[in-house]
Amino acid sequence: MNDRIKRGIRLSLMSLYTGLKAGSATVSLALNPVKPVKSDKSSNALSFISYSITPWFGVWQRPQQFATRFSAYYSGIYVDPVGIQHLLNKDVSPEISSYSDTLSVFCPRVLPMGKTRSKIINLNDALIIKQLDRLIRENNLGQPVLIANTPLADGIAEKYPWRAVVFDVIDDFTKWAWSPGDAEEREQRLFKRADTVFTGTHSLFIKKHQYHSDIEFIPCGVEVDHFMRANDASLELPEDIQAIRSHGPVIGYFGGLNERIDADLLVYLAESIPTASIVLIGPIFADFGLSDFEDKWASVLPHPKSPGFKLKSKPKNLHILGIRKYIDLPAYLKAFDVCLLPYVLSDATYDIHPVKGLEYLASGRPVVSTPLPDVLTFYQSIINVADTYELFSETVRELLDNPDQEKCRERIEFARPKTWENMMERMRTKILKVCPGI
């Protein structure tokens, strides 16, 4: 019996068990809805639940940045549901872990297709709410504020008596190819339930402001000092990229490798600049153009050697390393001569305000991007934009051939005031206004 069949049998048994638990939770919630919890702490004490579509242990992004900074003021739980299909891999996150004294990370094990099938989303919601209610009581969090960043959290918002509901619109997930058929209806239900709304991009604000009377565009921030470490002479390059760097210049990208990344552009870039290496760092999704997933239940994997996965044919100077820890990114960024925002222009990318763009700039590195609306609006003076493959390659080559230290300093100064702390404080002020008793 080959490994693929064994994994299939294991997943079937795990799905049956989890499905029974989810069905039981659904019936239990219907008969006995969750009631508000009174905390032993002061009635004015605020706590929060961050319900996120962004994996805690994946690429470090806006949801983790805000949750960790909120936890400096309030106790909370970051909820990152994990489909049980991922338990078949060795690199799986623990179900409950602690980030700090005031922030826990909860990764409930849920049924597969929990982002694509509406009926499964409903089952998973019931399972999550039952477990989350227990954790809220055990951690004495009282009646928390829900901060959700996905329209698929409408059931989570409705099934629990939150003190307030905050919808942080970080992307238009209703436009993604995998979104369920009722994604737009779910989003509208969440808008109606939300007490206040934020958007992570200006284009999202333009699209969504009509759906809520209290909505504000709060862009992503950056940890400037963290990424400036890429210029530290004493910072050692990791062995894998040091070996690549020994062969010549490095053109780099870090972030999710999914349908939004233009794989054909990356291949073209590698073939048109054969003396340089293209390095991609981040989790690999099944819909990425260079992915060849053999197992139908796999959706995202941490590295190219993951079980049930292989890469399609690609140029030898195009390297896919897989995910790396946020703390190690400056060391990899140190090896980058030019950084990339190589996004496809589509409904799924129209609303991107790429965090990594600011992170690249905070290191002083030059950046080349496809013409994303928010990049054109806010970064065209500091980021190079190219709208064809030929121009993209020519721009990268020009930056490789003509490094400019003065431009490096300008990029760092551009990024410096755009801190996560400043953005978080704007969000915190709005949340306090909609919380009764605070």
N, C-alpha and C positions, 0 to 999 in steps of 0.2 A: 504494500500500500504506500503510494508516494506521499510526500509531505503536504501536497496541495489537498488531497482527499482527506488526510488526517485533520488538517485545519478546518475543512468544511464540516466534518462530523462534530468537532469540538464546538464550532460556532453554532451549529444547529441545536446542540444540547444547551449551550449557554443562553441562546435566544429563547428557548422554551421556558427555562427557569425564570429568566428576567421578565418574559411576557406574562407569566403567571403572577409574579410580584406586582407588575404594573397594573394588571387587571384587578387584583385585590385592592390596590391603592385607589384606583378609580372608584370602585364601589364604596370604599370606606369614606372617601371625601364627599361622595354624593349623599351618604347617610349622615355623616358627621362633619360638616364644614369646619375648617380651622377657625378658632376664635383668637382674638388679640391676646398677647401675653403681657402681663404686667411685670416689669423688671424690678429687682430689688434695689437698683440704682435710682438716682434721682429721676423723677418723671421728666425732667428736662434733658436728660442724657440722650444723645443721638447715637444711633448705630446704623450700619448700612449693609446691604447685600448687593454685591456687584455680580449681576447675571450676564455672562459674557459669551459671545460666539468665538472669542479669541482664546486659544489654549494658553493657560498660564505658563506651561513649560515649553511653549513654542517661541515664535518670534516675539520679542518684547516690544509692545506697542502701546497705544493710547490707553486701553483699558487697564493694563497693569500699572502704567505710570500714574494714572489718576487714583487707582485703588490704593497703591502704596502710600501716596501722599495724603489721601483721606485718612488712612489708618494712623497718621501722626496726630490726628485730632479725635478720631472716633474708632470704636471697635467695629470690626466687620468680617464678612466672609466673602471670598471670591469664588463664585460657582462656575465651574468649567466642566459641563457634562462630557463624558467619554463614552463613545460607542463601544460596546463590548467586543467588536471586531478588532479593536486595537489591543485588546488583552492578548491576542495571539502573537504579538511582537514582544521582544525583550524590553525595548525602551518604552515602558508604559509608566505614566505618572501614578503616584500613590493616591489612594482614594481620599485620604485626609492628611494634610500636612500643615505645618506652621511656618509662616513667613516671618512673623514677629509676635510679640506679646499681644498685639491688638489686631492682627490679621491672620486668619486661617484660610487655607485653600481647600475647597471641597470639589472633588471630581467624581460625581455620582456615576455609577455604571448604568448605562441606558441601552435601549434597543438600537440596533443599526438603523440607518436611514432616518435618524432623528432630525435631520435638516431638510429632508426631501419629501417625506410622506406625511400628510396632515394627520392621519389617524394615529400614526406612530408618535408624532409630536405630542398629541393629546395624552397618550398612554405614558410617555416619558414625563410629561408635566406632572401628572399625578404622583408618579414614583419619586420625582425630585421634591415636590412639595412636602410629602410625608416625611422624607428624610431631613429636609431642610428645617422643618418645624421642630424636629427633635434637636437638631444642632443649635437652633436659635434659643431654645429653652435651656439646653445644657450650658451654653455660653452666656446666659443671662443677658441677652441682647434686647429684651423688651419687644417693642414694636418697631422694627427697622424700616429704613427708607430703602426702596428698591431702585437700583440704578441699572437699567437694562440697555444693551446696545444692539439688540437684534429684534426685528419685528416678530420673530418667532417666540418671543417672550410674552405674547399677549395672554396666554393661558396662565403663566406664572404670575402675571400681574393681577389676574382676575380671581385666582384660587386662594389668595392669601390676603389677610387684612393689613396691608402695609400702611405705615404712617403717611407715606407719600410715595408717588411713583415718578421716577425721572427716566425719560427716554433720551439717550445719547445716540443720535443717528450718525454712526461712523461710516456708513456706506449704504448704497441703495440695494440691499440684498434682494429686493423683489425683482430686480432685473437680472440676477445671476441665473445661469442655465440650470442650476440644481434646485432652485427655490421651488417650494410646493405651489400647486395651482392656486391656492387661496392666500398666497403671501400678501397680496395687496389688501385683502380684507382683514387679515391679521394685523397688518400695520395700522390700518384705520382704527381698529379696536384699541390698539395700544395708544394711539394718539388721543383717543377719547378718554382713556383711563389715566393718562399722564397728567401730573400737576404742572410740570414744566418740561421743556424740551431744549436740547442742544443739538447743533450739527457740527461735525468735524471738518466740513468743507463749505466754502461759500456757495459753490454750485448746488450743494444739498439744501442750503438755506433758501436759495431762490426757488427750488423745486417744492420744498416742504412747508414753507412758512404759512401757506394758506390753510394748513390743517390744524394749526394750534395758535391760540392767542398769545401764548407766552413762550416764544422760541427765540434762541440766540445762537449766532455763529461763534463758537469758541474753537479756534484752530489748535492743532497739536503743538507741542513744545519740544524742547530738546535739552539734554544734559550736556551743556557746552564743555565743561571741564572734563567730562568722561571721554568725549570724542576727540578733544584736543590732545589727549594722551597719544594719539597716533603720531604726533610730532616729537615725542620723547625719545631722545637718542638711546636711553637705557632700556627701552621696551623691546623685548626680544620677539622676533617673528616666530609664529608656530611652525613646526617642522614641515607640515604639508605645504604651506604657502611659501616657505623659504625655498623649498626645492623647485617650486614653480617659478618663483622670482629669479632664480639663478639663470633661467633661460631668456630673460628679457623683461620688458615692461609688462605690467599687469593692469588689465581693465576689469573693474570689479562691480559686483552687485550683491547686496544682501537683502533678504526678505523672502516672502513666500514665492515658491515657484509653481504657478498655477495658470489658469486660462487667461489671466490678465497680462501675463508676460509674453512678449512677442518672440517666440523661439526662433522663428525664421530670421528675424532681425539679428539675433545673437549668432546664428550660424553664418549669416552674411558678414557680420563684423569679424568673426574669427577667420573666415576665408579671405576677406579683403585686407586684413592686417595680420598676415601669418607670422610676423616677427614678434607679436605680442601674445599674451595669454589672456583668455577670457575666464574669469573665476566667478562662479555662482555659489552663494552661501545661503542656505535656508531649507526648510522642509519641502519635500517634493510631493506634489499633488497629482492625482491620476489624470487630471485634465491639462497638465503642463505638456506642451508640444513635443518635448523630448522624452516623456515618460512612456514606458511600455509595461503597465501593470498586468501581471499574469493572473492574479486572484481578483475576482469580481467584487469581493467584499472589502478590498483594500481601497482607501480613499486618500490617505496622506501618510507618508513614511519619512523617517528622519534622515536617511542616508541611502546612497545608491546600492549598498549591499544588503538592504533590508530584504527579508524573505518575500518571495512572490513578486519581485520587481527587477526590471532591467532597463537600461537606457537604449533608446533608438540610436542608429548610426549618427555620429557627430564628428566634427573636426577634432583632430588630436590636441589642438591648442585651446579647446573649450573644456573647462574642468568644472564638474559639479561636485561640491564637497559635502553637501547636506547641511543640516542645522548646526550652529555653533552657539555657545552661551553668549548672552548679552554682554557679560563682563569681559569676554574675550574679543569682542568686535573691534575695539581700537587696535589691537595687535594685528588683526587681518587688514584693517583699513590702512595701516602703516605701509603695507605692501602695494596698495592701490595707487596707480599713477593717475587714473581717470575713473570716475564713478558713473554708474548708469542708472537711469530711470527708463527702462526699455518696455514701456507699456503699449499694448495694443489699444487702438482707439475704438471703443465700443460702448454699448450701454453699461457694461460692467465696470468700465474704467472712467467714464465721464466725470464721476464724482470723487475721484481720488485727490487727496491733498497729502502727498507722500511724506510720512514722518522721516523716512530715510533720507529725503532730500536735505532737510535741515541737519541731520546727523552727518551726512557727507560734508556739508558746508562748514559745520563746527570743527571739522578736522582741517579745513582749508583746501580740501581737494576740489579740483574742477569737476563739474557735473554736466552730463549731456542727457537730455530728456526728449521724449516724444512730446508733441504739443497738447498736453493735458490742460483743460480749462483753468484750473487753479494755479498751475505752474505759469501759464501765460499771464494770469492776472496779478500774481503776487511775487513771482521769482524771475521774470524774464530779464531783469536787470543784472542778475547774478548767476543764473543757470543758463547754459547754452541749450537752445531748442532747435531740433531738426525734424522736418516733416517728411523726409524721404530716407530710404535706406542709404542712398548714395551720400546725401548730405550728412547723415548721422555718422557714417564712417569717416568722411572727410573732416568733420569737426573733431572727432576723437583723435584722428591722426595729427591734426594741427595742435591740439592740446598736449599730446605726447611729445611733439617736436619742439614746443615752445613753452616750457614751464615758466610761470611768472610769480615770483615771491610776493610782490605787491598785491596781486590779485588774491593770493592765499590769505593775506592779512585782511583784505576786504571781506572775504567770505566769512571768516571767523567773526568779525565785527558785525556783520549782517545777522548772524545767528545768535549772538550773545544775549540780546534782551528777550529772546523768545523762549523763556524758560517754562518748564512744566509747572513750577511753583506759581508763576504769574497766571497761567491758564487755570490751574486748579483753584486758585483763590476766587477767580471770577465765577467758576462753577459753584463753589461752596457758598458764596454769598447768595446766589439765586436759590439754592436748595434750602437754605435756612429760612428764606422768605415764605416758602410753601409748606413748611413743616409746622403743624399746630403744636402749641405748647413750648416752642423753642424761644 
